[in-house]
Amino acid sequence: SVFTPIVIFALYALYPLAYPIATCLDHLIPEDENNRYTSRQDLRALVDVQRDDAHRIGLTEPFCEDEADLIRGAMSLSTTSVADVMVPAEKIFALHASDT
């Protein structure tokens, strides 16, 4: 919060320079639809490749196993139904509150 006024000043001061450059670049460099990872399967595969490459080299970056699992799990949430993750009531073990 100390740097907020400085950042706001920089935004307003650099806007006249940055906006025309950004507009020109948007028109000169079109978006290439073929190079975008749009499907969830492509993104999951990209996470796996990055994790495997880092693991092969011996680094924990960019994703450790837990982070890669978290990202893959988040990507599969739209295809996961409640029935896939539910546990039947017969298999649940619970303690009474007074037993703890």
C-alpha positions in Angstrom: 0.0 0.0 0.0 3.0 2.3 0.4 3.8 2.1 -3.4 0.2 2.6 -4.5 0.6 6.3 -5.3 3.8 5.6 -7.2 2.2 2.9 -9.3 -0.8 5.0 -10.1 1.5 7.9 -11.1 3.5 5.5 -13.3 0.3 4.2 -15.0 -0.9 7.7 -15.9 2.6 8.9 -16.9 3.3 6.0 -19.2 -0.2 5.7 -20.7 0.4 8.1 -23.5 3.5 6.1 -24.6 2.2 2.6 -23.9 -1.3 2.8 -25.5 -0.2 3.7 -29.0 2.5 1.1 -29.0 0.1 -1.6 -27.7 -2.5 -0.6 -30.4 0.1 -0.8 -33.2 1.3 -4.2 -32.0 -2.3 -5.5 -31.8 -2.8 -4.6 -35.4 0.7 -5.7 -36.7 0.8 -9.0 -34.9 -2.4 -11.0 -35.3 -3.4 -13.6 -32.9 -2.5 -17.1 -34.1 -5.4 -19.4 -33.1 -3.2 -22.5 -33.8 -0.7 -21.7 -31.0 -3.2 -21.3 -28.2 -3.9 -24.1 -25.7 -7.6 -24.0 -25.6 -8.6 -27.5 -24.5 -8.3 -28.8 -21.0 -6.5 -31.9 -22.3 -3.8 -29.7 -24.0 -3.3 -27.8 -20.7 -3.0 -31.0 -18.7 -0.5 -32.3 -21.2 1.5 -29.1 -21.0 1.6 -29.3 -17.2 2.8 -33.0 -17.4 5.5 -32.1 -20.0 6.8 -29.2 -17.8 6.8 -31.3 -14.7 8.5 -34.3 -16.4 11.2 -32.0 -17.9 11.9 -30.3 -14.6 12.0 -33.7 -12.8 14.4 -35.1 -15.4 16.7 -32.2 -14.9 16.4 -32.4 -11.1 14.5 -29.2 -10.5 11.3 -28.8 -8.5 10.2 -25.9 -10.8 7.9 -25.1 -12.5 5.6 -27.7 -10.8 6.3 -30.2 -8.1 4.2 -33.3 -8.0 1.6 -31.8 -5.6 1.2 -28.7 -7.7 0.8 -30.7 -10.9 -1.8 -32.9 -9.2 -3.6 -29.8 -8.0 -3.7 -28.3 -11.5 -4.8 -31.5 -13.1 -7.5 -31.9 -10.5 -8.7 -28.4 -11.0 -8.9 -28.9 -14.8 -11.0 -32.1 -14.4 -13.6 -30.5 -12.0 -15.9 -29.7 -14.9 -16.1 -33.3 -15.9 -16.3 -34.7 -12.3 -19.7 -35.4 -10.9 -20.7 -35.7 -7.3 -21.3 -39.4 -7.7 -17.6 -39.8 -8.6 -16.4 -38.5 -5.3 -19.2 -39.4 -2.9 -18.5 -42.0 -0.2 -21.5 -44.2 0.8 -22.8 -43.6 4.3 -22.0 -47.2 5.2 -18.3 -46.6 4.7 -18.1 -43.5 6.8 -16.6 -43.7 10.3 -17.4 -40.9 12.7 -16.7 -40.1 16.3 -19.2 -38.5 18.6 -18.3 -35.0 19.7 -17.9 -36.1 23.3 -15.4 -38.8 22.3 -12.8 -36.3 21.2 
